[in-house]
Amino acid sequence: MARLTLWRWGALGLAGVYFLVPLAASVVFTVDVPGQGITFDAYTQLLSADGFGSSLLLSLELAAATIAVVLLLTVPATVALRLGAARLRPVVEVVCSLPLVVPPIAFVAGIVTVLKWGPDHLSRTPLFQTFVAIQNPDFPVVLVLAYVVLALPFVYRALDAGLAAVDVRTLVEAARSCGASWPQALIRAVLPNLRGALLNASFLTLALVLGEFTIARLLGFQPFAVWIYSVSGANAQLSVAVSVLSLLVTWLLLLALAGVGGRSRTTASQG
């Protein structure tokens, strides 16, 4: 047992060195200016740069919308697979795995083709306004739809693993025998037992949306990842500071989400 613990700590130490040493070196590079000493000018320039707040807010809004939509789609579907639609499980797994085998550049090329086709053929129909509305730069719904597709494989696997540890059928039957409707059984009996899986799915979706660059860039929108690329020019220190800031923002948001989930579990256990 002691030998196993030693190997475990050794592996964790190597992983920490592998991840933390490059990050620490990057931070030192951004704050240690030859001839000036320690300065945080690179970070102050970033924080005061035009578009920082608006791009970060847009990414957070897109992440929240994506998390809500993908969970609304996948939670009922995965629960239904456990309750009585097991024959459709291979079909759902294939559909949810397709985004992993389709290159993002091909995916965005298809989106662009559809967006160009719509106005040309639907200009005299009410659907034309729909094509215009989903491309609103203030909140591009088309990005939410694209991110939902990209997040499907990760969200489905997280929920499927969570449901594997729960006796869904017994929970639903108990709720139904107490007079609950199907939506009430899902919300009050199943979802509280999937809190960890829902949190993991939200983690993965948030990280995906904050780091996604290709689709947003090619469609002409500027969420946080595209803004980071646009401000990192020929200045090496500024470019590295942008990368460090992106990592820190992502970590802080994930920690905040984990804190909310932890408080929810504590409140539920006390109640």
Secondary structure in CASP SS format (residue, H / E / C, confidence):
PFRMAT SS
TARGET T0000
AUTHOR 0000-0000-0000
METHOD secondary structure of the structure
MODEL  1
M C 1.00
A H 1.00
R H 1.00
L H 1.00
T H 1.00
L H 1.00
W H 1.00
R H 1.00
W H 1.00
G H 1.00
A H 1.00
L H 1.00
G H 1.00
L H 1.00
A H 1.00
G H 1.00
V H 1.00
Y H 1.00
F H 1.00
L H 1.00
V H 1.00
P H 1.00
L H 1.00
A H 1.00
A H 1.00
S H 1.00
V H 1.00
V H 1.00
F H 1.00
T H 1.00
V H 1.00
D E 1.00
V E 1.00
P C 1.00
G C 1.00
Q C 1.00
G E 1.00
I E 1.00
T C 1.00
F C 1.00
D H 1.00
A H 1.00
Y H 1.00
T H 1.00
Q H 1.00
L H 1.00
L H 1.00
S C 1.00
A C 1.00
D C 1.00
G C 1.00
F H 1.00
G H 1.00
S H 1.00
S H 1.00
L H 1.00
L H 1.00
L H 1.00
S H 1.00
L H 1.00
E H 1.00
L H 1.00
A H 1.00
A H 1.00
A H 1.00
T H 1.00
I H 1.00
A H 1.00
V H 1.00
V H 1.00
L H 1.00
L H 1.00
L H 1.00
T H 1.00
V H 1.00
P H 1.00
A H 1.00
T H 1.00
V H 1.00
A H 1.00
L H 1.00
R H 1.00
L H 1.00
G C 1.00
A C 1.00
A H 1.00
R H 1.00
L H 1.00
R H 1.00
P H 1.00
V H 1.00
V H 1.00
E H 1.00
V H 1.00
V H 1.00
C H 1.00
S H 1.00
L H 1.00
P H 1.00
L H 1.00
V H 1.00
V C 1.00
P C 1.00
P H 1.00
I H 1.00
A H 1.00
F H 1.00
V H 1.00
A H 1.00
G H 1.00
I H 1.00
V H 1.00
T H 1.00
V H 1.00
L H 1.00
K H 1.00
W H 1.00
G H 1.00
P H 1.00
D H 1.00
H H 1.00
L H 1.00
S C 1.00
R C 1.00
T C 1.00
P C 1.00
L H 1.00
F H 1.00
Q H 1.00
T H 1.00
F H 1.00
V H 1.00
A H 1.00
I C 1.00
Q C 1.00
N C 1.00
P C 1.00
D C 1.00
F C 1.00
P C 1.00
V H 1.00
V H 1.00
L H 1.00
V H 1.00
L H 1.00
A H 1.00
Y H 1.00
V H 1.00
V H 1.00
L H 1.00
A H 1.00
L H 1.00
P H 1.00
F H 1.00
V H 1.00
Y H 1.00
R H 1.00
A H 1.00
L H 1.00
D H 1.00
A H 1.00
G H 1.00
L H 1.00
A H 1.00
A C 1.00
V C 1.00
D C 1.00
V H 1.00
R H 1.00
T H 1.00
L H 1.00
V H 1.00
E H 1.00
A H 1.00
A H 1.00
R H 1.00
S H 1.00
C C 1.00
G C 1.00
A C 1.00
S C 1.00
W H 1.00
P H 1.00
Q H 1.00
A H 1.00
L H 1.00
I H 1.00
R H 1.00
A H 1.00
V H 1.00
L H 1.00
P H 1.00
N H 1.00
L H 1.00
R H 1.00
G H 1.00
A H 1.00
L H 1.00
L H 1.00
N H 1.00
A H 1.00
S H 1.00
F H 1.00
L H 1.00
T H 1.00
L H 1.00
A H 1.00
L H 1.00
V H 1.00
L H 1.00
G H 1.00
E C 1.00
F C 1.00
T H 1.00
I H 1.00
A H 1.00
R H 1.00
L H 1.00
L H 1.00
G C 1.00
F C 1.00
Q C 1.00
P C 1.00
F H 1.00
A H 1.00
V H 1.00
W H 1.00
I H 1.00
Y H 1.00
S H 1.00
V H 1.00
S C 1.00
G C 1.00
A C 1.00
N C 1.00
A H 1.00
Q H 1.00
L H 1.00
S H 1.00
V H 1.00
A H 1.00
V H 1.00
S H 1.00
V H 1.00
L H 1.00
S H 1.00
L H 1.00
L H 1.00
V H 1.00
T H 1.00
W H 1.00
L H 1.00
L H 1.00
L H 1.00
L H 1.00
A H 1.00
L H 1.00
A H 1.00
G H 1.00
V H 1.00
G H 1.00
G H 1.00
R H 1.00
S H 1.00
R H 1.00
T H 1.00
T H 1.00
A H 1.00
S H 1.00
Q H 1.00
G C 1.00
END
